[in-house]
Amino acid sequence: MITGADDYPFHQTPDPMAFAGTDRNFYDRFFFNGYTPDGEVFVAVAFGLYPQLDVMDGAFCVLKDGKQHNVRVSRKMNADRSMLAVGPLSIEIVNPLKETRIRLTDNDSGIECDLICHARHEPIEEPRFTRRIGTRAFMDYTRLTQNVSWSGEISIGGETIRFDASDVFGTRDRSWGVRPVGNADSQPPREGSLTQFYWLWTPCNFENAVAFSHTNDDEYGRPWNRRAGTQIIGEPLREYDEVEYRYEWSPNTRRIASLIADMSSEAGRAELEFTPFKTFYMTGLGYGHPQWGHGKDQGDDAFAYDVMEAEACTPFDPLCLHIQALAKTELTIDGETHSGIGVVEQFFVGRHDRTGMLDGLAVLPEGER
């Protein structure tokens, strides 16, 4: 089955590009976020391709004035991965790993955008994410992370908001491989479904520096995937072998009130301190959404728009577990402190002994954590 994607010299097997292995959960996804210096406007984009399911979908979200506006789109892919457009939402790779254009044209939400993200540094390849349930591959994927700046404009509610690349920053990632997508498996693993997942991701931006760290931990608090680094713009990346997290929690919740990441290696030491002040709900982008979950078949051409009241989402609502908390951030390195902004992405389900999280969504009482 030959498609437009076959005109690009990126084949990895003798098959046409329409075929991506044999795992029905194969996916290929773009993710972006961006925020104004004062944090008053936060935008996020997800755009995914699911070759075995023949689905392409995406979402564009804006958090402003306490309201999270969510535009979601989906269509049948017709086996062609070369056309990165679903309804009014499109992705254009202007300069690979350097510039990407995102457009949201006229649609029923009244929200439109024409934005370009500009890379601030070379992409960081995170360790390959591989986790199994018994003999079943739950996830097996590669991801790159890259902090960016933004230029262009967004129109919402009759107001035009202009982004200047000198001070509107954010993060993009690209991931591809195997994750649970589409409808639930009709025959789960004999060991049962995954009941524990601990995910913390903290990319952040400063005027002349970037930093990031992430960890996937098991139920004992041991990392099975972790990486951290800092970079003064124009200088080499510094990586850290040891990362220790110090938490303060919002009372009786799984929400982080403040976070410090102590990082060290032969390259030296660095400290990242985060103070969250605003919450974005990843369900707006389809993560964990019961209807608009990634890769679900919505038909030939589907569109949806809704608005969430940010303060109305409770910490234990299943639609509100996976969040990106916009945070004031300080990086201390080489005796110098840089002030900036970033996100503390959090998705915590099940046990995590080091932080007092119990099975399900329970936590130890205040004072025992």
Secondary structure by P-SEA (a helix, b strand, c coil): ccccccccccccccccccccccccccccbbbbbbbcccccbbbbbbbbbbcccccccbbbbbbcccbbbbbbbbccccccccccccccccccccccccbbbbbbccccccccbbbbbbbccccccccbbbbbccccccccbbbbbbbbccccccccccbbbbbbcccccbbbbbbbcccccccccccccccccccbbbbbbbbbccccccccccccccccccccbbbbbcccccccbbbbcbbbbbbccccccccccbbbbbbbcccbbbbbbbbbcbbbbcccccccccccccccccccbbbbbbcccccccccccccccbbbbbccbbbbcccbbbbbcccbbbbbccccccccccccccccccccc
